Amino acid sequence: GKMNKLLIAFGLIILFVALPCASQEFDPY
């Protein structure tokens, strides 16, 4: 339904925002 697509879109946004932040934490520089 509409809610499902909203949750999926929200999850994807969180992934694209969280992944660079997480990789920066593990980055030695």
N, C-alpha and C positions, 0 to 999 in steps of 0.2 A: 504493500500500500504506500500511501504518501509518506507516512511516518517512517517506514523502512528505508526509503530512499534518502530521507533527511538524515537518519542515523548513519547510513553508509557514507554520505557526503561529509558529515561531521567527523566521522572516524578517519576518512582519508585526509582531511585537512589537518587533524591532530597528528597523523603519521608524518605528513610532509613538514609540519612545524617541529615535531619532536625529534625526528631523525637527525637533522642538521645540528640541533642543540646537543644531542647525545654524542654525536661524532666529534663535536668540538670539545666536549669534556674529556674524551679519550685521546684527543690530539695532543701530542707532547708540546707543540708550539703554543 
